[in-house]
């Protein structure tokens, strides 16, 4: 294999490449039709979904149940969310729209995302809702680099080399 190609492949797998990563969009949240939000008849609810923008003229709540892995997530959309209340499993989330999914063993958890008007009966509009995984890749990189240094410093080959150098220095 060409040395340049081998070096490139090794560089891609190193922890130092993690510095370029950012928070990741989660594709679990669907917004292709009102059916994704559990709405079967838009005439009955007067809800509309056009170009990713959901409009609820009378504040009718909508919800979607999805599976999420453990982590911290942020709800976001293209427009101002001051008229929208966002709840996760029935609990209103913080003003920064972040919430945490805690699951022992790393399994996925079913969560329900509910959007409703802040004032009952009032219109709310949500443009292209999305979930983002909030993750500190730089901290993970530092941990991985620290583990790599410890491993490299304690390898059997390096210990053997150090032992042989010490033996030669002492005249054995």
BELUR-V996293 format. One record per helix or strand. SS is the DSSP state (h for helix, s for strand). FROM is the first residue (numbers start at 0). LEN is the number of residues. Records with the same first field share a line. If there is no record, write none. Layout:
SS=FROM-LEN ; FROM-LEN
This chain:
h=2-10 ; 14-6 ; 33-4 ; 41-4 ; 103-3 ; 136-17 ; 155-15
s=23-3 ; 46-4 ; 52-4 ; 61-7 ; 70-6 ; 83-5 ; 90-2 ; 97-4 ; 108-9 ; 123-4 ; 129-5
